[in-house]
Amino acid sequence: MLNFKDFISEKLNNDEVLDLYNHFIRILLIHENYFYKENRISKDINFRNDINKVFHKLILGKKTFTEELYNKVSEYERKLYNDSKMTPDDNFGCSLWDVCDVILEDPDTLNINRYIQDFSENNIYVDIKNPYNYDDINTTISGLDKKITTLDKCEELVDSAFEIAKEKYDDEIDIINYAIKILYKYIKEYPELSEELKQQIEDWEDMKSRF
């Protein structure tokens, strides 16, 4: 049987890529409304055609990079608005960069965090007024470190549950059912990770229905 990471992160299927695509367009609309009160980029046919090619690579299992999507948004922002409010040249402190990065280079984290699903106007940030404000930089890094630590710990627990279940059972359904039981135990032990672990349980329950 595949190991856990291979098991949940094989080549994305059409529905999964469409889901990522819809998340991206929705978040782009939020950015445009915030900065310009318009939706020139997200509704532009040429832009849609260009980014379709980027997302199609996910279906083919080809490596995609944050720059491919981010630079395409930047190109059309300059072309359609003659500005770069959403996509500063230095990329520092830019929420659109983070969105492109998660969607293209680490889509499996969508299973354990809500950054993309729950993205709202409150999550928009572009820190270009003073890129050398070290207090802001330290605050940003501290926040990212905390998020990464949470994700790392959650992934560690999920991997642990799956490995324990694999040692006990051979059938895939039995493995998932037992791993879910272990995650419920972990939720009691790590209440600060309950949201992420419950999301993983939901994903596994959905995965069972596909067998």
Summary of the structure (lengths in Angstrom):
residues: 211
radius of gyration: 19.3
end to end distance: 14.2
largest distance: 60.2
contacts: 581
relative contact order: 0.10
helix: 71%
strand: 1%
